[in-house]
């Protein structure tokens, strides 16, 4: 039974019209028996033309999947470029603050806290918040607001030695979808290799690729690191992943209103399990059984995710 027009919330979603994410949200709205959400485009937000209505409940969705929005946020014409994530972060968080001000002025309510979003989109800050909350996280050399600056490969090498971390992930602080991520291994002086989807052109510019590859020389790993460092880097220990049917595996869990509601197993032959990089969905029932066979508890695993989301109590949905 659908809700009555008087009791149902009026919904709006800040997103890119026609995008996959907005379409899926609208499908969920219809399945709940609600009127379609009004879409406020990111282009309108970035141009200062976004408006909200009194009493609306507003969801802030991803600004991805739109080349014009990406150009305005990142400042480059090619959306496959890796560089520019610091500019993207500054412009995106500024736009979120604009949304919050416009919504408050109109008397609308946000589902996503504008103070949480800058933390959730900075791996260094997010890691520090989770660590302080007692959530288990990999050891990191760049956690929290007081983390040392990482100016290039020389700093990465020094931090690896200081923290005794021969295997690390080097991640752009504001990246997503494994963009710019390198899984780095060292085995003595000069013996370095990395697994990454980054490609360098002859001029040294970095591009996202759908092909995960190996960098087998320290010179190449250093060049990529030095190019990414100005945008900010996060370094954390590379922990061995679980496996499923001979492939490395991890879980992606969504927590809504404090409760873990969705879990997906992703498997891969590389350290990055992202589906667009050759990852594949795994078997959730098999993963649950494996947790139990190892003496663990599936409920305890989900509780860790819920503890992580509890560090951001004013944001409805956290992955």
C-alpha positions as a LaTeX table, in Angstrom:
\begin{tabular}{lrrr}
\hline
Residue & $x$ (\AA) & $y$ (\AA) & $z$ (\AA) \\
\hline
Unk1 & 0.00 & 0.00 & 0.00 \\
Unk2 & 1.39 & 3.42 & $-0.93$ \\
Unk3 & 1.61 & 6.19 & 1.57 \\
Unk4 & $-0.86$ & 9.03 & 1.42 \\
Unk5 & 0.22 & 12.22 & $-0.28$ \\
Unk6 & $-0.02$ & 14.13 & 2.98 \\
Unk7 & 2.25 & 11.77 & 4.98 \\
Unk8 & 4.82 & 10.86 & 2.33 \\
Unk9 & 8.05 & 12.89 & 2.33 \\
Unk10 & 8.82 & 15.08 & $-0.65$ \\
Unk11 & 12.16 & 13.89 & $-1.95$ \\
Unk12 & 14.86 & 15.59 & $-3.97$ \\
Unk13 & 18.14 & 14.13 & $-5.15$ \\
Unk14 & 21.23 & 16.11 & $-6.08$ \\
Unk15 & 22.73 & 14.14 & $-8.96$ \\
Unk16 & 23.24 & 13.96 & $-12.69$ \\
Unk17 & 19.93 & 13.52 & $-14.54$ \\
Unk18 & 19.85 & 10.29 & $-16.50$ \\
Unk19 & 22.77 & 8.78 & $-14.61$ \\
Unk20 & 22.74 & 5.18 & $-13.43$ \\
Unk21 & 22.80 & 6.17 & $-9.73$ \\
Unk22 & 19.91 & 8.59 & $-9.99$ \\
Unk23 & 17.94 & 6.04 & $-12.02$ \\
Unk24 & 18.42 & 3.35 & $-9.38$ \\
Unk25 & 17.40 & 5.76 & $-6.62$ \\
Unk26 & 14.24 & 6.68 & $-8.53$ \\
Unk27 & 13.47 & 2.97 & $-8.97$ \\
Unk28 & 13.75 & 2.52 & $-5.19$ \\
Unk29 & 11.52 & 5.54 & $-4.59$ \\
Unk30 & 8.83 & 4.12 & $-6.86$ \\
Unk31 & 9.14 & 0.68 & $-5.26$ \\
Unk32 & 8.43 & 2.32 & $-1.90$ \\
Unk33 & 5.21 & 3.75 & $-3.29$ \\
Unk34 & 6.46 & 7.36 & $-3.22$ \\
Unk35 & 6.28 & 10.14 & $-5.75$ \\
Unk36 & 9.45 & 10.41 & $-7.92$ \\
Unk37 & 12.21 & 12.50 & $-6.39$ \\
Unk38 & 12.85 & 15.90 & $-7.89$ \\
Unk39 & 16.33 & 15.89 & $-9.47$ \\
Unk40 & 18.59 & 18.87 & $-8.80$ \\
Unk41 & 21.48 & 18.61 & $-11.23$ \\
Unk42 & 25.10 & 18.98 & $-10.23$ \\
Unk43 & 25.52 & 21.37 & $-13.15$ \\
Unk44 & 22.96 & 23.70 & $-11.55$ \\
Unk45 & 24.74 & 23.37 & $-8.19$ \\
Unk46 & 28.15 & 24.20 & $-9.70$ \\
Unk47 & 26.68 & 27.15 & $-11.62$ \\
Unk48 & 24.97 & 28.52 & $-8.51$ \\
Unk49 & 21.47 & 27.87 & $-9.80$ \\
Unk50 & 20.31 & 25.06 & $-7.48$ \\
Unk51 & 17.03 & 25.58 & $-5.64$ \\
Unk52 & 15.23 & 23.51 & $-3.02$ \\
Unk53 & 11.66 & 23.55 & $-1.76$ \\
Unk54 & 10.35 & 23.90 & 1.80 \\
Unk55 & 9.95 & 20.54 & 3.51 \\
Unk56 & 11.94 & 18.55 & 0.96 \\
Unk57 & 14.18 & 15.71 & 2.12 \\
Unk58 & 17.37 & 15.92 & 0.05 \\
Unk59 & 19.76 & 13.13 & $-0.89$ \\
Unk60 & 23.22 & 14.10 & $-2.16$ \\
Unk61 & 24.31 & 11.57 & $-4.77$ \\
Unk62 & 27.56 & 11.09 & $-6.67$ \\
Unk63 & 28.64 & 13.76 & $-9.19$ \\
Unk64 & 30.16 & 11.03 & $-11.38$ \\
Unk65 & 29.16 & 9.80 & $-14.84$ \\
Unk66 & 28.94 & 13.25 & $-16.42$ \\
Unk67 & 31.89 & 14.60 & $-18.40$ \\
Unk68 & 30.88 & 18.26 & $-18.07$ \\
Unk69 & 30.49 & 17.99 & $-14.29$ \\
Unk70 & 33.84 & 16.19 & $-14.11$ \\
Unk71 & 35.49 & 18.94 & $-16.16$ \\
Unk72 & 34.13 & 21.63 & $-13.85$ \\
Unk73 & 35.22 & 19.77 & $-10.73$ \\
Unk74 & 38.61 & 18.49 & $-11.85$ \\
Unk75 & 39.68 & 21.23 & $-14.21$ \\
Unk76 & 40.79 & 18.86 & $-17.00$ \\
Unk77 & 39.08 & 18.05 & $-20.28$ \\
Unk78 & 39.83 & 14.33 & $-20.23$ \\
Unk79 & 37.82 & 12.45 & $-17.55$ \\
Unk80 & 40.29 & 9.53 & $-17.68$ \\
Unk81 & 43.09 & 11.67 & $-16.22$ \\
Unk82 & 44.19 & 10.73 & $-12.71$ \\
Unk83 & 45.68 & 14.06 & $-11.66$ \\
Unk84 & 43.49 & 16.82 & $-10.27$ \\
Unk85 & 41.87 & 14.99 & $-7.35$ \\
Unk86 & 42.81 & 17.75 & $-4.88$ \\
Unk87 & 41.07 & 20.35 & $-7.05$ \\
Unk88 & 38.11 & 17.97 & $-7.43$ \\
Unk89 & 37.89 & 17.57 & $-3.65$ \\
Unk90 & 38.06 & 21.31 & $-2.96$ \\
Unk91 & 35.39 & 22.12 & $-5.53$ \\
Unk92 & 33.16 & 19.18 & $-4.56$ \\
Unk93 & 33.19 & 19.95 & $-0.83$ \\
Unk94 & 32.57 & 23.63 & $-1.60$ \\
Unk95 & 29.58 & 22.59 & $-3.72$ \\
Unk96 & 28.28 & 20.41 & $-0.86$ \\
Unk97 & 28.42 & 23.44 & 1.44 \\
Unk98 & 26.49 & 25.43 & $-1.17$ \\
Unk99 & 23.83 & 22.69 & $-1.23$ \\
Unk100 & 23.62 & 22.74 & 2.56 \\
Unk101 & 23.17 & 26.52 & 2.66 \\
Unk102 & 20.55 & 26.50 & $-0.09$ \\
Unk103 & 18.64 & 23.66 & 1.57 \\
Unk104 & 18.70 & 25.34 & 4.98 \\
Unk105 & 17.51 & 28.62 & 3.49 \\
Unk106 & 14.59 & 26.87 & 1.78 \\
Unk107 & 13.67 & 24.80 & 4.84 \\
Unk108 & 14.71 & 21.49 & 3.29 \\
Unk109 & 16.43 & 18.67 & 5.21 \\
Unk110 & 19.63 & 16.88 & 4.11 \\
Unk111 & 20.14 & 13.13 & 4.51 \\
Unk112 & 23.91 & 13.63 & 4.33 \\
Unk113 & 25.82 & 15.79 & 6.80 \\
Unk114 & 27.91 & 18.45 & 5.03 \\
Unk115 & 30.51 & 18.13 & 7.80 \\
Unk116 & 30.88 & 14.37 & 7.34 \\
Unk117 & 31.34 & 14.42 & 3.57 \\
Unk118 & 34.77 & 16.17 & 3.57 \\
Unk119 & 36.02 & 13.52 & 6.02 \\
Unk120 & 34.53 & 10.60 & 4.11 \\
Unk121 & 36.18 & 11.86 & 0.91 \\
Unk122 & 39.65 & 12.21 & 2.46 \\
Unk123 & 41.20 & 8.81 & 3.19 \\
Unk124 & 43.68 & 10.31 & 5.68 \\
Unk125 & 41.00 & 12.05 & 7.74 \\
Unk126 & 38.58 & 9.12 & 7.52 \\
Unk127 & 41.24 & 6.64 & 8.63 \\
Unk128 & 42.05 & 8.86 & 11.62 \\
Unk129 & 38.41 & 9.16 & 12.66 \\
Unk130 & 37.85 & 5.39 & 12.43 \\
Unk131 & 41.07 & 4.63 & 14.30 \\
Unk132 & 40.10 & 7.02 & 17.10 \\
Unk133 & 36.68 & 5.36 & 17.30 \\
Unk134 & 38.27 & 1.94 & 17.84 \\
Unk135 & 37.31 & 0.57 & 14.44 \\
Unk136 & 39.96 & $-1.90$ & 13.18 \\
Unk137 & 41.84 & $-0.35$ & 10.27 \\
Unk138 & 45.16 & $-1.18$ & 8.58 \\
Unk139 & 48.24 & 0.47 & 10.07 \\
Unk140 & 48.88 & 3.77 & 8.31 \\
Unk141 & 51.70 & 6.26 & 7.98 \\
Unk142 & 49.38 & 9.10 & 6.96 \\
Unk143 & 46.40 & 8.85 & 9.31 \\
Unk144 & 44.66 & 11.91 & 10.71 \\
Unk145 & 45.01 & 15.67 & 10.26 \\
Unk146 & 48.53 & 15.73 & 11.80 \\
Unk147 & 49.95 & 13.18 & 9.37 \\
Unk148 & 53.34 & 13.99 & 7.82 \\
Unk149 & 53.26 & 15.37 & 4.27 \\
Unk150 & 54.06 & 12.96 & 1.46 \\
Unk151 & 55.92 & 14.98 & $-1.16$ \\
Unk152 & 57.00 & 12.10 & $-3.34$ \\
Unk153 & 58.59 & 8.67 & $-3.55$ \\
Unk154 & 61.45 & 9.56 & $-1.23$ \\
Unk155 & 58.94 & 10.28 & 1.55 \\
Unk156 & 57.06 & 7.06 & 0.81 \\
Unk157 & 60.26 & 5.04 & 1.02 \\
Unk158 & 61.19 & 6.69 & 4.33 \\
Unk159 & 57.73 & 6.08 & 5.83 \\
Unk160 & 57.81 & 2.43 & 4.75 \\
Unk161 & 61.13 & 1.99 & 6.53 \\
Unk162 & 60.12 & 3.95 & 9.64 \\
Unk163 & 56.86 & 2.00 & 10.03 \\
Unk164 & 58.33 & $-1.36$ & 8.92 \\
Unk165 & 55.82 & $-1.78$ & 6.13 \\
Unk166 & 57.42 & $-3.56$ & 3.15 \\
Unk167 & 54.02 & $-3.99$ & 1.44 \\
Unk168 & 51.72 & $-0.99$ & 1.22 \\
Unk169 & 48.87 & 0.55 & $-0.68$ \\
Unk170 & 49.59 & 4.06 & $-1.97$ \\
Unk171 & 46.26 & 5.79 & $-2.58$ \\
Unk172 & 45.31 & 9.29 & $-3.73$ \\
Unk173 & 43.74 & 10.85 & $-0.65$ \\
Unk174 & 40.63 & 11.87 & $-2.58$ \\
Unk175 & 40.45 & 9.11 & $-5.19$ \\
Unk176 & 37.73 & 6.56 & $-5.86$ \\
Unk177 & 37.23 & 3.42 & $-7.96$ \\
Unk178 & 40.92 & 2.50 & $-7.48$ \\
Unk179 & 41.97 & 5.53 & $-9.54$ \\
Unk180 & 45.68 & 6.07 & $-8.98$ \\
Unk181 & 45.98 & 3.27 & $-6.41$ \\
Unk182 & 49.22 & 1.27 & $-6.32$ \\
Unk183 & 49.85 & $-1.94$ & $-4.39$ \\
Unk184 & 53.60 & $-1.65$ & $-3.72$ \\
Unk185 & 56.00 & $-4.39$ & $-2.65$ \\
Unk186 & 59.67 & $-4.03$ & $-1.70$ \\
Unk187 & 62.30 & $-6.71$ & $-1.22$ \\
Unk188 & 65.52 & $-4.91$ & $-0.39$ \\
Unk189 & 67.30 & $-1.89$ & $-1.90$ \\
Unk190 & 66.19 & $-1.16$ & $-5.43$ \\
Unk191 & 63.78 & $-4.10$ & $-5.64$ \\
Unk192 & 60.34 & $-2.58$ & $-5.99$ \\
Unk193 & 57.25 & $-3.54$ & $-7.94$ \\
Unk194 & 53.71 & $-2.24$ & $-7.98$ \\
Unk195 & 50.32 & $-3.34$ & $-9.27$ \\
Unk196 & 48.16 & $-0.50$ & $-10.60$ \\
Unk197 & 45.73 & 0.59 & $-13.29$ \\
Unk198 & 47.65 & 3.83 & $-13.89$ \\
Unk199 & 49.12 & 4.40 & $-17.33$ \\
Unk200 & 51.75 & 7.09 & $-18.09$ \\
Unk201 & 51.97 & 8.71 & $-21.49$ \\
Unk202 & 55.33 & 9.86 & $-22.93$ \\
Unk203 & 54.89 & 13.31 & $-21.39$ \\
Unk204 & 54.37 & 11.82 & $-17.90$ \\
Unk205 & 50.63 & 12.47 & $-17.65$ \\
Unk206 & 48.66 & 9.80 & $-15.81$ \\
Unk207 & 45.53 & 8.08 & $-17.08$ \\
Unk208 & 43.10 & 5.52 & $-15.70$ \\
Unk209 & 43.18 & 2.25 & $-17.56$ \\
Unk210 & 40.82 & $-0.72$ & $-17.47$ \\
Unk211 & 43.89 & $-2.97$ & $-17.50$ \\
Unk212 & 45.69 & $-3.73$ & $-14.25$ \\
Unk213 & 49.43 & $-3.98$ & $-14.89$ \\
Unk214 & 52.74 & $-4.46$ & $-13.09$ \\
Unk215 & 55.39 & $-1.78$ & $-12.68$ \\
Unk216 & 58.64 & $-3.67$ & $-12.17$ \\
Unk217 & 61.20 & $-0.89$ & $-11.65$ \\
Unk218 & 61.59 & 1.54 & $-8.78$ \\
Unk219 & 62.07 & 4.33 & $-11.31$ \\
Unk220 & 58.59 & 3.81 & $-12.75$ \\
Unk221 & 56.93 & 3.48 & $-9.33$ \\
Unk222 & 58.73 & 6.65 & $-8.19$ \\
Unk223 & 57.60 & 8.60 & $-11.26$ \\
Unk224 & 53.93 & 7.73 & $-10.69$ \\
Unk225 & 54.19 & 8.51 & $-6.97$ \\
Unk226 & 55.89 & 11.85 & $-7.61$ \\
Unk227 & 53.16 & 12.80 & $-10.11$ \\
Unk228 & 50.36 & 11.91 & $-7.66$ \\
Unk229 & 51.90 & 13.40 & $-4.51$ \\
Unk230 & 50.80 & 17.04 & $-5.08$ \\
Unk231 & 47.16 & 15.92 & $-4.82$ \\
Unk232 & 47.79 & 14.20 & $-1.45$ \\
Unk233 & 48.59 & 10.56 & $-0.72$ \\
Unk234 & 47.42 & 8.05 & 1.86 \\
Unk235 & 49.67 & 5.13 & 2.78 \\
Unk236 & 48.50 & 2.03 & 4.62 \\
Unk237 & 49.77 & $-1.47$ & 5.24 \\
Unk238 & 48.83 & $-3.98$ & 2.54 \\
Unk239 & 47.07 & $-6.72$ & 4.47 \\
Unk240 & 46.59 & $-10.14$ & 2.84 \\
Unk241 & 43.03 & $-10.56$ & 1.59 \\
Unk242 & 40.83 & $-13.59$ & 2.02 \\
Unk243 & 40.35 & $-15.77$ & $-1.03$ \\
Unk244 & 37.46 & $-17.46$ & $-2.76$ \\
Unk245 & 37.96 & $-20.13$ & $-5.43$ \\
Unk246 & 41.56 & $-19.09$ & $-6.01$ \\
Unk247 & 40.85 & $-15.35$ & $-6.29$ \\
Unk248 & 41.42 & $-12.66$ & $-3.68$ \\
Unk249 & 38.16 & $-11.48$ & $-2.16$ \\
Unk250 & 36.78 & $-8.65$ & $-0.10$ \\
Unk251 & 33.40 & $-7.36$ & 0.99 \\
Unk252 & 31.59 & $-4.15$ & 0.21 \\
Unk253 & 28.94 & $-3.43$ & 2.85 \\
Unk254 & 26.36 & $-0.64$ & 2.93 \\
Unk255 & 25.07 & 0.65 & 6.28 \\
Unk256 & 21.76 & 2.53 & 6.25 \\
Unk257 & 20.54 & 4.32 & 9.36 \\
Unk258 & 23.01 & 2.41 & 11.51 \\
Unk259 & 22.23 & $-1.08$ & 10.17 \\
Unk260 & 24.23 & $-3.13$ & 7.65 \\
Unk261 & 21.68 & $-3.81$ & 4.91 \\
Unk262 & 23.64 & $-4.88$ & 1.82 \\
Unk263 & 26.83 & $-6.92$ & 1.35 \\
Unk264 & 28.59 & $-7.85$ & $-1.89$ \\
Unk265 & 31.60 & $-10.15$ & $-2.32$ \\
Unk266 & 34.08 & $-8.99$ & $-4.95$ \\
Unk267 & 36.85 & $-11.24$ & $-6.24$ \\
Unk268 & 39.87 & $-10.60$ & $-8.43$ \\
Unk269 & 43.21 & $-11.92$ & $-9.60$ \\
Unk270 & 44.81 & $-8.60$ & $-8.64$ \\
Unk271 & 44.93 & $-6.72$ & $-5.30$ \\
Unk272 & 42.20 & $-4.37$ & $-6.62$ \\
Unk273 & 38.78 & $-6.04$ & $-6.68$ \\
Unk274 & 36.87 & $-3.27$ & $-8.48$ \\
Unk275 & 34.49 & $-4.74$ & $-11.03$ \\
Unk276 & 35.58 & $-2.39$ & $-13.82$ \\
Unk277 & 39.16 & $-3.65$ & $-13.38$ \\
Unk278 & 38.31 & $-7.28$ & $-14.01$ \\
Unk279 & 36.81 & $-8.06$ & $-10.63$ \\
Unk280 & 33.77 & $-10.31$ & $-10.39$ \\
Unk281 & 31.00 & $-10.81$ & $-7.88$ \\
Unk282 & 31.66 & $-13.67$ & $-5.51$ \\
Unk283 & 29.37 & $-15.98$ & $-3.55$ \\
Unk284 & 28.04 & $-14.31$ & $-0.39$ \\
Unk285 & 26.73 & $-17.55$ & 1.15 \\
Unk286 & 30.16 & $-19.13$ & 0.65 \\
Unk287 & 31.82 & $-16.15$ & 2.32 \\
Unk288 & 29.48 & $-16.34$ & 5.30 \\
Unk289 & 30.17 & $-20.04$ & 5.68 \\
Unk290 & 33.92 & $-19.43$ & 5.51 \\
Unk291 & 33.72 & $-16.85$ & 8.29 \\
Unk292 & 31.94 & $-19.37$ & 10.49 \\
Unk293 & 34.35 & $-22.19$ & 9.59 \\
Unk294 & 37.26 & $-19.97$ & 10.65 \\
Unk295 & 35.67 & $-19.48$ & 14.06 \\
Unk296 & 34.33 & $-16.04$ & 13.33 \\
Unk297 & 30.86 & $-14.55$ & 13.34 \\
Unk298 & 29.12 & $-12.97$ & 10.37 \\
Unk299 & 27.23 & $-10.76$ & 12.78 \\
Unk300 & 30.50 & $-9.55$ & 14.28 \\
Unk301 & 31.84 & $-8.74$ & 10.83 \\
Unk302 & 28.77 & $-6.64$ & 10.04 \\
Unk303 & 29.04 & $-5.01$ & 13.47 \\
Unk304 & 32.46 & $-3.67$ & 12.49 \\
Unk305 & 30.85 & $-1.99$ & 9.48 \\
Unk306 & 28.11 & $-0.56$ & 11.68 \\
Unk307 & 30.73 & 0.75 & 14.12 \\
Unk308 & 32.47 & 2.48 & 11.23 \\
Unk309 & 29.21 & 4.10 & 10.09 \\
Unk310 & 28.48 & 5.16 & 13.68 \\
Unk311 & 31.49 & 7.48 & 13.45 \\
Unk312 & 29.31 & 9.51 & 11.03 \\
Unk313 & 25.94 & 9.51 & 12.82 \\
Unk314 & 24.50 & 12.43 & 10.83 \\
Unk315 & 24.91 & 10.70 & 7.46 \\
Unk316 & 22.14 & 8.25 & 6.62 \\
Unk317 & 24.00 & 5.90 & 4.29 \\
Unk318 & 27.70 & 4.90 & 4.42 \\
Unk319 & 29.58 & 2.33 & 2.35 \\
\hline
\end{tabular}
